[in-house]
Amino acid sequence: MTDLRLGVLGYGLRGSLARIAHRPGGGARVTVVADPDPAGRDRAAEAIRGVRTVDDHRQAIEAPDVDAILVLTPDHTHADLACAALQAGRPVFVEKPLDITVERCDRILRTARETGTRLYVGHNMRHMPVIRLMRDIIARGDIGTVKTVWVRHFVGYGGDWYFKDWHAERRYITSLLLQKGAHDIDVLHWLAGGYTRQVQAFGDLMVYGDNPHRRAPGEPKTADWYTEDGHWPPHTQRALNPVIDVEDVSLVNMRLDNGVLAAYQQCHFTPDYWRNYTVIGDAGRLENFGDGPGGAVRVWNSRRSGHRAEPDAEYPVPEVDEDAEHGGADPLIIDEFLRFVREGGRTDTSPVAARMAVAAGFGATESLRAGGAVREVPPLDAELAAYFERGQV
């Protein structure tokens, strides 16, 4: 099989996807990385043997030795870069979230349809073993028909990963509720079989906003911006981003278009880092304990009772062979993207679902900044939705 030649836009924290995609002789190789930051270009040149680095995205999109593009840049740049690549006829992988507003997401989808160029969105959690396991249990009918879903997201490294760079500023991400929540809202939609129609939220900047230890504007992150053992408890964080105007706690209520009621909670100053899903049907309940290898999904469905620590059934979260990040999901989304570029057809990730996750997160952010007022989530144009549901045919 001839290798697909990939151009990569951005080599930051998600540069790991470029490294995974670079498999010379195995179906794909990264030929060029574009990043305006010299440090990013240096890291790419060191990590990907033989790669060419450039400072302008157009040099990658228009390069004759590029068949498809990976957009791994900050969230607010996705629409401009993805549309430029789609208009150039390059199939595009866009890291989640699709963008930071509903209008910008719709612009990407319209451009993909108008150009007929293939669009893929990197919602890797759809390939996480724990999510697959829960979806299989639901599909078998073990808990009956889903009626409500509760999600709690404990972000143990929030102070390191999200309050020391552009993630801390709403002009770049809208909110962490959208940026981080896009993952969980997409999964919630997938497990529940519907999209959010109404949303209501509260949130606040409760911890990191009071920390006075900020970097000067323009000063780069410190070398020890993240350590596995350090920077705990949260008030010991130093060299935070100069501007912090996003919430570090968010609480969201959702009504889906199929009647399911759902709740999502996100906190960036917990000591542990994992996601807990509780899905309740009309014949039982499932819950995950841990979201990676070593964790388990437990099901209670045999009878009524008081508290029972022992479930009626317990399923271990499968082990993975490689890439502990995201439970082994990252290689799988790259595999699916490469197959999609070559063959087309349906994919487990969905541009429509990616847009609806952003729309729910955006509406929730509007709600929490307006005192918790209920917001209607705008549906996607029906013809545009149908195009993507057909597999972009």
Secondary structure, 3 states (H helix, E strand, C coil): CCCEEEEEECCCCCHHHHHHHCECCCCEEEEEEECCCHHHHHHHHHHCCCCEEECCHHHHHCCCCCCEEEECCCHHHHHHHHHHHHHCCCCEEEECCCCCCHHHHHHHHHHHHHHCCCEEEECHHHHCHHHHHHHHHHHCCCCCCEEEEEEEEECCCHHHHCCCCHHHCHHHHCCHHHHCHHHHHHHHHHHHCCCEEEEEEEEECCCHHHCCCECCCCCCCCCCCCCCCCCCCHHHCCCECCCCCCCCEEEEEEEECCCCEEEEEEECCCCCCEEEEEEEECCEEEEEECCCCCCEEEEECCCCCCCCCCCCEEEECCCCCCCCHHHHHHHHHHHHHHHHHHHCCCCCCCHHHHHHHHHHHHHHHHHHCCCCCCEECCCCCHHHHHHHHCCCC
